[in-house]
Amino acid sequence: MGAHIVAKNLYSKDGILLLAQGQELTEEQVNRLERLGYKDLLNEFISRETDESKATHQNIAERNVLPGLVNTNIVNVQNKNQFEKYKNSIERLQENLNIIDLELFNTASEILENIVFKSMCQPWWIYVNTLSNIDWIYTYSINVALISAMLAALYGLKNINDIALGALLHDIGKLLIPRKILQKPHDLTDEEQIYIQRHCELGKTMLMEANLSTEIYDIIYQHHEKLDGSGYPNALSGSQIPLHSQIVMVADTFDRMTSYWSMKVPENVLSNMENKPEKYPKDIVECMSSLIH
């Protein structure tokens, strides 16, 4: 049976691009769109790919990929809203943290821009795009991805793109958590805590069909683990947590404690993490500290 191909751009009622023309969807993604209430639109927007149409759709897909690095000159009108959110997140992070190494910051920004704005035909892009509909999760995810990319670069890792993408999607499972629980800042019940903690498993499951790298799945599933085994979902400890997951663990904890409801001073958060080497990898925390000191 032929693949599902997006025949033309599909936008939400708010003008957000949900699916790009030429994007290939799996059967599960089509089923998910039906469950989200887009069943009546599928016949109009989704077509089956045949051998004869394959080359045509490939050309359409290639034209949908934005050329070069993203900047204000090449972002089209449909993506302008998302780009403004992205741009504002990057600028706030740089200002709030007072990043010292601007070259490193810009390199990480370019990597992230390519992921967010040049990947419309990737099977996981629909999830990145959906994140932009929830401002605080989107901003938080951008921050964690950018910090993780910088830390990975400082470590000289070769899989920075995978680490950045994994960090960007690390909280994707929260899209399946009731919003009233997500937006509750304090005093979660035991049942609500269980709901929240399920986002790691839910996120990994959501993306299994996308055929991503092991590193990306590790990050999504393990970013709440701690070195002493006190984290979740599997209470991993020490070397059981791979380096890429440890990097995002630190980035996630740091940004969560300095953003939104916590709003703690970055230096104080890092000092607290440095004083808990049993939980947080000391060398990664020191690298994080070097970025803003």
MILUM-454373 format. One line per field, with one value per atom (N, C-alpha, C): residue number from 1; x, y, z. Coordinates in nm, 2 decimals. Each point is the difference from the previous one (the first is absolute). Example, Ala and Ser with C-alpha at 12.3 -4.5 7.8 and 13.67 -1.06 7.14 Angstrom:
pos: 1_1_1_2_2_2
xx: 1.32_-0.09_0.09_-0.04_0.09_-0.08
yy: -0.57_0.12_0.12_0.11_0.11_0.11
zz: 0.78_0.00_0.00_-0.07_0.00_0.08
This chain:
pos: 1_1_1_2_2_2_3_3_3_4_4_4_5_5_5_6_6_6_7_7_7_8_8_8_9_9_9_10_10_10_11_11_11_12_12_12_13_13_13_14_14_14_15_15_15_16_16_16_17_17_17_18_18_18_19_19_19_20_20_20_21_21_21_22_22_22_23_23_23_24_24_24_25_25_25_26_26_26_27_27_27_28_28_28_29_29_29_30_30_30_31_31_31_32_32_32_33_33_33_34_34_34_35_35_35_36_36_36_37_37_37_38_38_38_39_39_39_40_40_40_41_41_41_42_42_42_43_43_43_44_44_44_45_45_45_46_46_46_47_47_47_48_48_48_49_49_49_50_50_50_51_51_51_52_52_52_53_53_53_54_54_54_55_55_55_56_56_56_57_57_57_58_58_58_59_59_59_60_60_60_61_61_61_62_62_62_63_63_63_64_64_64_65_65_65_66_66_66_67_67_67_68_68_68_69_69_69_70_70_70_71_71_71_72_72_72_73_73_73_74_74_74_75_75_75_76_76_76_77_77_77_78_78_78_79_79_79_80_80_80_81_81_81_82_82_82_83_83_83_84_84_84_85_85_85_86_86_86_87_87_87_88_88_88_89_89_89_90_90_90_91_91_91_92_92_92_93_93_93_94_94_94_95_95_95_96_96_96_97_97_97_98_98_98_99_99_99_100_100_100_101_101_101_102_102_102_103_103_103_104_104_104_105_105_105_106_106_106_107_107_107_108_108_108_109_109_109_110_110_110_111_111_111_112_112_112_113_113_113_114_114_114_115_115_115_116_116_116_117_117_117_118_118_118_119_119_119_120_120_120_121_121_121_122_122_122_123_123_123_124_124_124_125_125_125_126_126_126_127_127_127_128_128_128_129_129_129_130_130_130_131_131_131_132_132_132_133_133_133_134_134_134_135_135_135_136_136_136_137_137_137_138_138_138_139_139_139_140_140_140_141_141_141_142_142_142_143_143_143_144_144_144_145_145_145_146_146_146_147_147_147_148_148_148_149_149_149_150_150_150_151_151_151_152_152_152_153_153_153_154_154_154_155_155_155_156_156_156_157_157_157_158_158_158_159_159_159_160_160_160_161_161_161_162_162_162_163_163_163_164_164_164_165_165_165_166_166_166_167_167_167_168_168_168_169_169_169_170_170_170_171_171_171_172_172_172_173_173_173_174_174_174_175_175_175_176_176_176_177_177_177_178_178_178_179_179_179_180_180_180_181_181_181_182_182_182_183_183_183_184_184_184_185_185_185_186_186_186_187_187_187_188_188_188_189_189_189_190_190_190_191_191_191_192_192_192_193_193_193_194_194_194_195_195_195_196_196_196_197_197_197_198_198_198_199_199_199_200_200_200_201_201_201_202_202_202_203_203_203_204_204_204_205_205_205_206_206_206_207_207_207_208_208_208_209_209_209_210_210_210_211_211_211_212_212_212_213_213_213_214_214_214_215_215_215_216_216_216_217_217_217_218_218_218_219_219_219_220_220_220_221_221_221_222_222_222_223_223_223_224_224_224_225_225_225_226_226_226_227_227_227_228_228_228_229_229_229_230_230_230_231_231_231_232_232_232_233_233_233_234_234_234_235_235_235_236_236_236_237_237_237_238_238_238_239_239_239_240_240_240_241_241_241_242_242_242_243_243_243_244_244_244_245_245_245_246_246_246_247_247_247_248_248_248_249_249_249_250_250_250_251_251_251_252_252_252_253_253_253_254_254_254_255_255_255_256_256_256_257_257_257_258_258_258_259_259_259_260_260_260_261_261_261_262_262_262_263_263_263_264_264_264_265_265_265_266_266_266_267_267_267_268_268_268_269_269_269_270_270_270_271_271_271_272_272_272_273_273_273_274_274_274_275_275_275_276_276_276_277_277_277_278_278_278_279_279_279_280_280_280_281_281_281_282_282_282_283_283_283_284_284_284_285_285_285_286_286_286_287_287_287_288_288_288_289_289_289_290_290_290_291_291_291_292_292_292_293_293_293
xx: 0.08_-0.08_0.09_-0.04_0.08_0.00_0.10_0.01_-0.10_-0.03_-0.08_0.08_-0.04_0.07_-0.09_0.05_-0.07_-0.01_-0.12_-0.02_0.01_-0.03_0.02_0.01_0.05_0.03_-0.14_0.01_-0.11_0.03_-0.09_0.01_-0.10_0.03_-0.10_-0.08_-0.11_-0.09_0.07_0.12_0.08_0.10_0.00_0.10_0.13_0.01_0.13_0.01_0.11_0.03_0.01_-0.10_0.01_0.07_-0.03_0.06_0.05_0.12_0.05_-0.03_-0.02_-0.02_0.12_-0.03_0.11_0.05_-0.05_0.04_-0.06_0.08_-0.04_-0.05_-0.11_-0.06_-0.01_0.02_-0.03_-0.14_-0.04_-0.14_-0.04_0.09_-0.03_-0.01_0.08_-0.02_-0.13_-0.05_-0.13_-0.11_0.01_-0.09_0.00_0.11_0.01_-0.07_0.02_-0.07_-0.15_-0.05_-0.14_-0.05_0.08_-0.04_0.00_0.09_0.00_-0.11_-0.08_-0.12_0.02_0.10_0.02_-0.04_-0.09_-0.04_-0.06_-0.09_-0.08_0.10_0.11_0.09_0.10_0.01_0.11_-0.02_-0.12_-0.02_0.05_-0.02_0.04_0.15_0.06_0.14_0.10_-0.05_0.09_-0.03_0.11_-0.02_0.09_-0.02_0.08_0.11_0.12_0.11_0.01_0.01_0.02_0.14_0.04_0.13_0.01_-0.11_0.01_0.01_-0.06_0.00_0.12_0.08_0.10_0.10_0.05_0.10_-0.06_-0.12_-0.07_0.00_-0.05_-0.01_0.14_0.10_0.14_0.04_-0.03_0.04_-0.08_-0.12_-0.08_0.06_0.04_0.06_0.13_0.08_0.13_-0.02_-0.11_-0.02_-0.05_-0.06_-0.06_0.11_0.12_0.11_0.06_0.00_0.06_0.15_0.05_0.14_0.08_0.12_0.10_-0.05_0.08_-0.04_-0.11_-0.08_-0.13_0.03_-0.06_0.01_-0.13_-0.02_-0.13_-0.03_0.10_-0.02_-0.06_0.01_-0.05_-0.11_-0.05_-0.11_-0.13_-0.08_-0.12_-0.11_-0.11_-0.10_-0.06_-0.02_-0.07_0.09_0.13_0.09_0.04_-0.05_0.05_-0.03_-0.12_-0.04_0.09_0.02_0.09_0.14_0.05_0.13_0.02_-0.10_0.01_0.01_-0.08_0.01_0.14_0.05_0.14_0.10_-0.01_0.10_0.00_-0.13_-0.01_0.06_-0.02_0.05_0.16_0.06_0.14_0.06_-0.06_0.04_-0.01_-0.11_-0.02_0.10_0.03_0.09_0.14_0.04_0.14_0.01_-0.11_0.00_0.00_-0.09_-0.02_0.12_0.07_0.12_0.13_0.00_0.12_0.11_-0.03_0.09_0.13_0.11_0.13_0.05_0.00_0.05_-0.11_0.00_-0.10_0.01_0.13_0.02_-0.06_0.01_-0.06_-0.15_-0.05_-0.14_-0.06_0.07_-0.05_0.00_0.11_0.01_-0.12_-0.03_-0.11_-0.13_-0.01_-0.13_-0.02_0.10_-0.01_-0.04_0.06_-0.04_-0.15_-0.05_-0.14_-0.09_0.04_-0.08_-0.02_0.10_-0.01_-0.10_0.00_-0.09_-0.14_-0.02_-0.14_-0.06_0.08_-0.05_0.04_0.08_0.04_-0.04_-0.10_-0.02_-0.15_-0.07_-0.14_-0.04_0.09_-0.03_0.04_0.06_0.04_-0.13_0.00_-0.12_-0.03_0.11_-0.02_-0.03_0.00_-0.02_-0.13_-0.11_-0.13_0.00_0.09_0.00_0.07_0.11_0.07_-0.10_-0.07_-0.10_-0.11_-0.05_-0.10_0.04_0.13_0.05_-0.01_0.00_0.00_-0.14_-0.10_-0.14_-0.01_0.09_0.00_0.12_-0.01_0.11_0.10_-0.04_0.10_0.08_-0.07_0.07_0.10_-0.04_0.08_0.13_-0.02_0.11_0.10_-0.06_0.08_0.08_-0.07_0.07_0.11_-0.02_0.10_0.12_-0.02_0.10_0.09_-0.07_0.07_0.08_-0.06_0.07_0.13_-0.01_0.11_0.11_-0.04_0.10_0.07_-0.08_0.05_0.10_-0.03_0.09_0.13_-0.01_0.13_0.08_-0.06_0.07_0.06_-0.07_0.05_0.12_-0.01_0.11_0.13_-0.02_0.11_0.07_-0.08_0.05_0.06_-0.01_0.05_-0.07_-0.13_-0.08_-0.04_0.00_-0.03_-0.15_-0.08_-0.15_-0.08_0.05_-0.06_-0.14_-0.02_-0.14_-0.10_0.04_-0.09_-0.03_0.11_-0.02_-0.09_0.01_-0.08_-0.15_-0.02_-0.13_-0.07_0.08_-0.05_-0.04_0.08_-0.03_-0.12_-0.01_-0.12_-0.13_0.01_-0.12_-0.01_0.09_0.00_-0.13_-0.08_-0.12_-0.13_0.02_-0.11_-0.11_0.03_-0.11_-0.09_0.04_-0.09_-0.12_0.00_-0.11_-0.12_0.03_-0.11_-0.04_0.06_-0.04_-0.10_-0.11_-0.10_0.07_-0.05_0.07_-0.02_-0.11_-0.03_0.10_0.06_0.11_0.13_0.03_0.12_0.02_-0.11_0.00_-0.01_-0.01_-0.01_0.14_0.04_0.14_0.05_-0.09_0.04_-0.11_0.04_-0.09_-0.08_0.08_-0.06_-0.04_-0.11_-0.04_0.09_0.00_0.07_-0.04_-0.13_-0.05_0.05_0.00_0.05_0.15_0.07_0.14_0.03_-0.08_0.01_-0.03_-0.11_-0.03_0.12_0.06_0.11_0.12_0.03_0.12_-0.02_-0.12_-0.03_0.04_0.03_0.03_0.13_0.09_0.12_-0.03_-0.08_-0.04_-0.09_-0.10_-0.09_0.08_0.10_0.07_0.08_0.06_0.08_-0.10_-0.11_-0.10_-0.05_-0.03_-0.05_0.09_0.13_0.10_0.06_-0.04_0.06_-0.01_-0.11_-0.02_0.09_0.06_0.08_0.14_0.04_0.13_0.12_0.00_0.10_0.12_0.11_0.11_-0.02_0.09_-0.01_0.02_0.09_0.03_-0.12_-0.08_-0.12_-0.10_-0.03_-0.09_0.05_0.13_0.06_-0.04_0.03_-0.02_-0.15_-0.09_-0.14_-0.04_0.05_-0.04_0.08_0.12_0.09_0.03_-0.05_0.04_-0.04_-0.08_-0.03_0.07_0.09_0.07_0.11_0.05_0.10_0.11_0.12_0.11_-0.01_-0.07_-0.02_-0.12_-0.06_-0.12_-0.13_0.00_-0.13_-0.09_0.04_-0.08_-0.10_-0.07_-0.10_0.02_-0.05_-0.10_0.06_0.13_0.06_0.10_0.01_0.10_0.14_0.04_0.14_0.10_0.12_0.11_0.13_0.09_0.13_0.02_0.08_0.03_-0.11_-0.11_-0.12_-0.06_0.03_-0.06_0.11_-0.02_0.10_0.03_0.11_0.05_-0.11_-0.05_-0.10_-0.12_-0.05_-0.11_0.04_0.12_0.05_0.01_0.04_0.01_-0.14_-0.10_-0.13_-0.06_0.03_-0.04_0.04_0.13_0.05_-0.07_-0.01_-0.06_-0.15_-0.07_-0.14_-0.02_0.08_-0.01_0.03_0.11_0.04_-0.11_-0.05_-0.10_-0.13_-0.04_-0.12_0.01_0.11_0.02_0.02_0.03_0.02_-0.11_-0.10_-0.10_-0.14_-0.09_-0.14_-0.03_-0.05_-0.05_0.12_0.11_0.11_0.07_0.05_0.06_0.12_0.08_0.11_0.12_0.10_0.12_0.08_0.05_0.07_0.12_0.08_0.12_-0.04_-0.11_-0.04_-0.04_-0.07_-0.04_0.12_0.10_0.12_0.08_0.00_0.07_-0.07_-0.13_-0.07_0.02_0.01_0.03_0.14_0.09_0.14_0.02_-0.09_0.01_-0.08_-0.05_-0.07_0.06_0.13_0.07_-0.06_-0.06_-0.06_-0.12_-0.06_-0.12_0.04_0.09_0.03_0.15_0.03_0.14_0.08_0.10_0.08_0.06_0.06_0.07_-0.10_-0.12_-0.09_-0.06_-0.02_-0.04_0.10_0.13_0.11_0.01_-0.03_-0.01_-0.11_-0.11_-0.12_0.04_0.07_0.04_0.10_0.08_0.10_-0.07_-0.12_-0.07_-0.05_-0.02_-0.06_0.08_0.12_0.09_0.12
yy: -0.12_0.12_0.12_0.11_0.12_0.08_0.08_0.09_0.11_0.06_0.12_0.12_0.09_0.12_0.12_0.10_0.12_0.08_0.01_0.06_0.16_0.06_0.14_0.04_0.12_0.04_0.00_-0.06_0.00_0.09_0.09_0.09_-0.02_0.03_0.00_0.12_0.01_0.12_0.12_-0.01_0.11_0.04_-0.06_0.03_-0.07_-0.10_-0.07_-0.11_-0.01_-0.11_-0.13_-0.09_-0.13_-0.10_0.00_-0.09_0.07_-0.03_0.07_-0.09_0.07_-0.06_-0.09_-0.12_-0.10_-0.08_0.03_-0.08_-0.14_-0.10_-0.14_-0.04_-0.06_-0.04_-0.15_-0.05_-0.14_-0.03_-0.12_-0.04_0.05_-0.02_0.04_0.15_0.08_0.15_0.04_-0.07_0.03_-0.03_-0.11_-0.04_0.10_0.05_0.10_0.13_0.04_0.12_-0.02_-0.12_-0.03_0.02_-0.05_0.00_0.15_0.08_0.14_0.09_-0.07_0.08_0.04_-0.04_0.04_-0.10_-0.10_-0.10_0.05_0.10_0.05_0.07_0.04_0.07_-0.09_-0.12_-0.09_-0.03_-0.02_-0.03_0.11_0.12_0.12_0.03_-0.03_0.04_-0.11_-0.13_-0.11_-0.09_-0.04_-0.08_-0.12_-0.11_-0.12_0.02_-0.04_0.01_-0.12_0.02_-0.11_0.01_-0.11_0.01_0.12_0.03_0.10_0.14_0.01_0.13_0.03_-0.11_0.01_0.11_0.00_0.11_0.14_0.01_0.13_0.05_-0.09_0.03_0.03_-0.07_0.02_0.14_0.04_0.14_0.10_-0.02_0.09_0.00_-0.11_0.00_0.07_-0.01_0.07_0.15_0.04_0.15_0.05_-0.09_0.05_0.02_-0.06_0.02_0.14_0.08_0.13_0.00_0.07_0.00_0.08_-0.05_0.07_0.01_0.08_0.02_0.09_-0.02_0.08_0.14_0.10_0.14_0.06_0.13_0.07_0.01_-0.01_0.02_-0.12_-0.12_-0.12_-0.07_0.06_-0.06_0.05_-0.09_0.04_0.05_0.05_0.06_-0.10_-0.13_-0.10_-0.04_0.01_-0.04_0.12_0.12_0.12_-0.01_-0.04_0.00_-0.10_-0.12_-0.09_0.05_0.07_0.05_0.11_0.08_0.11_-0.06_-0.11_-0.06_-0.06_-0.06_-0.06_0.11_0.11_0.11_0.06_0.02_0.06_-0.09_-0.13_-0.09_0.00_0.00_0.01_0.13_0.11_0.13_0.01_-0.05_0.00_-0.08_-0.12_-0.09_0.06_0.06_0.06_0.12_0.08_0.11_-0.04_-0.10_-0.04_-0.07_-0.08_-0.07_0.07_0.10_0.08_-0.10_-0.07_-0.10_0.07_-0.06_0.06_-0.03_-0.13_-0.04_0.01_0.12_0.03_-0.09_-0.04_-0.08_-0.14_-0.05_-0.13_0.01_0.11_0.03_0.00_0.07_0.02_-0.13_-0.08_-0.13_-0.09_0.00_-0.08_0.05_0.13_0.06_-0.05_0.00_-0.04_-0.15_-0.08_-0.14_-0.02_0.08_-0.01_0.06_0.11_0.06_-0.10_-0.07_-0.10_-0.11_-0.04_-0.10_0.05_0.12_0.05_0.04_0.06_0.07_-0.07_-0.11_-0.06_-0.15_-0.04_-0.14_-0.03_0.07_-0.01_-0.14_-0.07_-0.13_-0.11_0.03_-0.11_-0.05_-0.13_-0.05_0.05_0.06_0.05_0.15_0.06_0.15_0.04_-0.08_0.04_0.02_-0.07_0.01_0.13_0.03_0.13_0.11_0.00_0.10_0.01_-0.11_0.00_0.07_-0.02_0.06_0.15_0.06_0.15_0.05_-0.09_0.05_0.02_-0.05_0.02_0.08_0.13_0.09_-0.04_-0.03_-0.02_-0.13_-0.11_-0.12_0.02_0.08_0.02_0.08_0.11_0.08_-0.09_-0.07_-0.09_-0.10_-0.06_-0.11_0.07_0.12_0.07_0.02_0.05_0.03_-0.13_-0.10_-0.13_-0.05_0.01_-0.05_0.08_0.14_0.08_-0.02_-0.01_-0.02_-0.14_-0.10_-0.13_-0.01_0.08_0.00_0.07_0.10_0.07_-0.10_-0.07_-0.09_-0.11_-0.05_-0.11_0.04_0.13_0.06_0.01_0.04_0.01_-0.13_-0.11_-0.13_-0.06_0.07_-0.04_-0.12_-0.01_-0.12_0.02_-0.11_0.01_0.00_-0.05_-0.01_0.11_0.12_0.12_0.02_-0.03_0.02_-0.09_-0.13_-0.09_0.04_0.05_0.05_0.12_0.09_0.12_-0.04_-0.09_-0.04_-0.08_-0.09_-0.07_0.10_0.10_0.10_0.08_0.04_0.07_-0.08_-0.13_-0.08_-0.07_0.04_-0.08_0.00_0.11_0.01_-0.02_-0.06_-0.02_-0.08_-0.09_-0.08_0.08_0.12_0.09_0.05_-0.02_0.04_-0.09_-0.12_-0.10_0.01_0.09_0.02_0.11_-0.02_0.11_0.13_0.11_0.13_0.05_-0.03_0.06_-0.05_-0.12_-0.06_0.07_0.01_0.06_0.15_0.07_0.14_0.02_-0.10_0.01_0.01_0.12_0.02_-0.08_-0.02_-0.06_-0.10_-0.08_-0.08_-0.10_-0.07_-0.11_-0.11_-0.07_-0.12_-0.11_-0.11_-0.12_-0.05_0.00_-0.04_0.09_0.13_0.10_-0.02_-0.03_-0.03_-0.11_-0.11_-0.11_0.03_0.09_0.05_0.07_0.09_0.08_-0.09_-0.10_-0.09_-0.09_-0.02_-0.08_0.06_0.13_0.07_-0.05_-0.06_-0.06_-0.12_-0.09_-0.12_0.04_0.09_0.04_0.07_0.08_0.07_-0.10_-0.10_-0.10_-0.08_-0.04_-0.08_0.08_0.13_0.08_0.01_-0.01_0.02_-0.13_-0.11_-0.13_-0.02_0.04_-0.02_0.09_0.10_0.10_-0.05_-0.12_-0.06_0.09_0.06_0.09_-0.08_0.07_-0.07_-0.04_-0.09_-0.05_0.11_0.09_0.12_0.08_0.02_0.09_-0.07_-0.13_-0.07_-0.01_-0.02_0.01_0.13_0.11_0.13_0.02_-0.03_0.01_-0.08_-0.12_-0.09_0.02_0.05_0.00_0.13_0.11_0.13_0.04_-0.08_0.02_-0.10_-0.08_-0.09_0.08_-0.06_0.07_-0.10_0.05_-0.09_-0.10_0.05_-0.08_-0.10_0.00_-0.09_0.05_0.13_0.06_0.05_-0.01_0.06_-0.10_0.04_-0.09_0.01_-0.10_-0.10_-0.14_-0.02_-0.13_0.00_0.11_0.01_-0.04_0.04_-0.03_0.07_-0.05_0.07_0.00_0.09_0.00_-0.02_-0.09_-0.03_-0.06_-0.04_-0.04_0.11_0.12_0.12_0.04_-0.01_0.04_0.15_0.04_0.14_0.10_-0.04_0.09_0.02_-0.10_0.02_0.08_-0.01_0.08_0.14_0.03_0.14_0.07_-0.07_0.05_0.01_-0.10_0.01_0.13_0.04_0.12_0.12_0.00_0.12_0.01_-0.11_0.00_0.05_-0.05_0.04_0.15_0.04_0.14_0.10_-0.03_0.09_0.00_-0.12_-0.01_0.08_0.00_0.08_0.15_0.04_0.14_0.07_-0.08_0.05_-0.01_0.07_-0.01_0.01_-0.10_0.01_0.01_-0.06_0.00_0.13_0.04_0.13_0.02_-0.10_0.01_0.06_0.06_0.06_-0.11_0.01_-0.11_-0.04_0.10_-0.04_-0.08_0.03_-0.08_-0.14_-0.01_-0.13_-0.09_0.06_-0.08_-0.04_0.10_-0.03_-0.12_0.00_-0.11_-0.13_0.00_-0.12_-0.05_0.10_-0.04_-0.07_0.04_-0.05_-0.13_-0.06_-0.12_-0.10_-0.02_-0.09_-0.14_-0.04_-0.13_-0.01_0.11_0.01_0.05_0.10_0.07_-0.02_-0.04_-0.02_0.13_0.00_0.11_0.07_-0.08_0.06_0.07_-0.05_0.06_0.13_0.00_0.12_0.11_-0.04_0.09_0.06_-0.08_0.05_0.10_-0.03_0.09_0.13_-0.01_0.13_0.08_-0.07_0.08_0.08_-0.04_0.07_0.14_0.02_0.12_0.08_-0.05_0.06_0.06
zz: 0.00_0.00_0.00_-0.08_-0.01_0.13_0.01_0.11_0.00_0.11_0.01_-0.03_-0.09_-0.04_0.02_0.07_0.02_-0.14_-0.05_-0.13_0.00_0.12_0.01_0.14_0.03_0.14_0.08_0.12_0.09_0.12_0.03_0.11_0.10_0.13_0.11_-0.01_0.08_0.00_0.04_0.06_0.05_-0.10_-0.12_-0.10_0.01_0.09_0.02_-0.11_-0.06_-0.10_0.07_-0.02_0.06_-0.09_-0.13_-0.09_-0.12_-0.05_-0.12_-0.13_-0.10_-0.13_-0.04_-0.04_-0.03_0.11_0.13_0.11_0.00_0.03_0.00_0.14_0.01_0.13_0.01_0.12_0.02_0.03_0.00_0.03_0.14_0.09_0.14_0.01_-0.07_0.00_-0.06_-0.10_-0.06_0.11_0.06_0.11_0.11_0.03_0.11_-0.04_-0.12_-0.05_0.00_-0.03_0.01_0.14_0.10_0.14_0.05_-0.06_0.04_-0.07_-0.08_-0.05_-0.14_-0.08_-0.13_-0.11_0.04_-0.08_-0.13_0.01_-0.11_-0.11_0.05_-0.09_-0.07_0.04_-0.05_-0.15_-0.04_-0.14_-0.09_0.05_-0.08_0.01_0.11_0.02_-0.01_0.01_0.00_-0.13_-0.07_-0.11_0.01_-0.07_0.00_-0.11_0.04_-0.10_-0.08_-0.14_-0.09_-0.06_-0.07_-0.06_-0.09_-0.08_-0.09_0.06_0.12_0.07_0.09_0.02_0.10_-0.03_-0.12_-0.04_0.02_-0.04_0.01_0.15_0.08_0.15_0.06_-0.05_0.05_-0.04_-0.12_-0.04_0.09_0.02_0.09_0.14_0.05_0.13_0.01_-0.11_0.00_-0.01_-0.07_-0.01_0.14_0.08_0.13_0.10_-0.02_0.09_-0.01_0.10_-0.01_-0.02_-0.10_-0.04_0.10_0.03_0.08_0.15_0.07_0.14_0.01_0.11_0.01_0.04_-0.06_0.04_-0.04_0.04_-0.02_-0.15_-0.09_-0.14_-0.07_0.06_-0.07_0.07_0.11_0.07_-0.07_-0.05_-0.07_0.10_-0.05_0.08_0.10_-0.06_0.08_0.12_-0.01_0.11_0.09_-0.04_0.07_0.15_0.04_0.14_0.08_-0.06_0.07_0.01_-0.11_0.00_0.10_0.02_0.10_0.14_0.03_0.12_0.03_-0.11_0.01_0.02_-0.08_0.01_0.14_0.05_0.14_0.11_-0.02_0.10_0.00_-0.12_-0.01_0.06_-0.03_0.05_0.15_0.05_0.15_0.07_-0.06_0.07_0.00_-0.11_-0.01_0.10_0.01_0.09_0.15_0.03_0.14_0.05_-0.08_0.05_-0.02_-0.08_-0.03_-0.05_-0.11_-0.06_-0.04_0.04_-0.02_-0.14_-0.04_-0.13_-0.11_-0.06_-0.10_-0.12_-0.04_-0.11_0.02_0.12_0.03_0.00_0.06_0.00_-0.14_-0.09_-0.14_-0.07_0.02_-0.06_0.04_0.13_0.05_-0.05_-0.01_-0.06_-0.14_-0.08_-0.14_-0.01_0.09_0.00_0.03_0.10_0.04_-0.11_-0.06_-0.11_-0.11_-0.04_-0.11_0.04_0.13_0.04_0.00_0.04_0.02_-0.14_-0.08_-0.12_-0.14_0.01_-0.13_0.00_0.08_0.02_-0.03_-0.08_-0.02_-0.05_-0.07_-0.06_0.09_0.11_0.10_0.07_0.03_0.07_0.14_0.06_0.14_0.00_-0.12_-0.01_0.06_-0.02_0.04_0.15_0.08_0.14_0.04_-0.07_0.02_-0.02_-0.11_-0.03_0.10_0.05_0.10_0.13_0.03_0.13_-0.01_-0.12_-0.01_0.04_0.01_0.03_0.15_0.08_0.15_0.04_0.01_0.01_0.10_0.13_0.10_-0.02_-0.05_-0.03_-0.12_-0.09_-0.12_0.04_0.08_0.04_0.09_0.09_0.09_-0.08_-0.10_-0.09_-0.08_-0.05_-0.08_0.09_0.12_0.10_0.03_0.03_0.04_-0.12_-0.12_-0.12_-0.03_0.02_-0.03_0.10_0.13_0.10_-0.02_-0.03_-0.02_-0.12_-0.11_-0.12_0.04_0.08_0.04_0.09_0.09_0.09_-0.08_-0.10_-0.08_-0.09_-0.04_-0.08_0.09_0.12_0.10_0.02_0.00_0.02_-0.13_-0.11_-0.13_-0.06_0.04_-0.05_-0.15_-0.07_-0.15_-0.03_0.10_-0.02_0.06_-0.02_0.05_-0.05_-0.13_-0.06_0.07_0.03_0.06_0.15_0.06_0.14_0.00_-0.09_-0.01_-0.03_-0.09_-0.03_0.11_0.07_0.11_0.11_0.02_0.11_-0.04_-0.13_-0.04_0.02_-0.02_0.01_0.14_0.09_0.13_0.08_-0.02_0.08_-0.09_-0.12_-0.10_0.06_0.09_0.07_0.08_0.04_0.08_-0.09_-0.13_-0.08_0.03_0.06_0.03_0.15_0.07_0.14_0.01_0.09_0.01_0.03_-0.07_0.01_0.15_0.06_0.13_0.10_-0.03_0.09_-0.04_-0.12_-0.05_0.05_0.01_0.04_0.15_0.07_0.15_0.05_0.06_0.04_0.12_0.09_0.13_0.05_0.10_0.08_-0.09_-0.08_-0.08_0.08_-0.02_0.07_-0.04_0.07_-0.04_-0.14_-0.02_-0.13_-0.11_0.02_-0.10_-0.02_0.10_-0.02_-0.09_0.02_-0.09_-0.14_-0.02_-0.14_-0.06_0.08_-0.05_-0.04_0.09_-0.02_-0.13_-0.04_-0.11_-0.13_0.00_-0.13_-0.07_0.08_-0.06_-0.08_0.05_-0.07_-0.12_0.03_-0.11_-0.12_0.04_-0.11_-0.09_0.07_-0.08_-0.09_0.06_-0.08_-0.12_0.02_-0.10_-0.12_0.02_-0.10_-0.06_0.05_-0.04_-0.15_-0.06_-0.14_-0.09_0.07_-0.08_-0.03_0.05_-0.03_0.04_0.12_0.04_0.06_0.03_0.05_0.15_0.04_0.14_0.09_-0.03_0.09_0.02_-0.10_0.02_0.09_-0.03_0.09_0.14_0.02_0.14_0.07_-0.07_0.06_0.04_-0.09_0.03_0.12_0.01_0.10_0.13_0.00_0.12_0.06_-0.06_0.05_0.14_0.07_0.14_0.09_-0.05_0.08_0.08_0.11_0.08_0.03_0.02_0.02_0.12_0.10_0.12_0.00_-0.12_-0.01_0.05_0.03_0.06_-0.11_-0.13_-0.10_-0.06_-0.11_-0.06_-0.15_-0.08_0.04_0.05_-0.02_0.03_0.12_0.07_0.11_-0.04_-0.12_-0.04_0.08_0.00_0.08_-0.07_0.03_-0.04_-0.15_-0.04_-0.14_-0.08_0.07_-0.07_-0.08_0.03_-0.07_-0.10_-0.13_-0.09_0.00_-0.05_0.00_-0.06_-0.11_-0.07_0.09_0.07_0.09_0.12_0.05_0.11_-0.04_-0.12_-0.04_0.00_-0.05_-0.01_0.14_0.09_0.14_0.06_-0.02_0.06_-0.06_-0.13_-0.07_0.04_0.01_0.04_0.14_0.09_0.14_0.02_-0.07_0.01_-0.05_-0.12_-0.06_0.08_0.04_0.08_0.13_0.06_0.13_-0.02_-0.12_-0.02_-0.09_-0.04_-0.08_0.06_-0.05_0.04_0.15_0.06_0.14_0.10_-0.03_0.10_-0.01_-0.12_-0.02_0.10_0.02_0.09_-0.07_0.07_-0.05_-0.06_-0.13_-0.06_0.08_0.05_0.08_0.12_0.07_0.11_-0.03_-0.12_-0.04_-0.03_-0.07_-0.03_0.13_0.09_0.13_0.07_0.00_0.06_-0.07_-0.13_-0.07_0.02_0.01_0.03_0.13_0.10_0.13_0.01_-0.11_0.01_-0.11_0.01_-0.11_0.00_0.11_0.00_-0.10_-0.03_-0.09_-0.14_0.00_-0.13_-0.04_-0.12_-0.04_0.02_0.08_0.04_-0.12_-0.09_-0.12_-0.09_-0.02_-0.09_0.07_0.13_0.07_-0.01_0.01_-0.01_-0.14_-0.10_-0.14_-0.02_0.06_0.00_0.07_0.11_0.07_-0.09_-0.07_-0.08_-0.12_-0.03_-0.11_0.04_0.13_0.04_0.10_0.03_0.10_-0.07
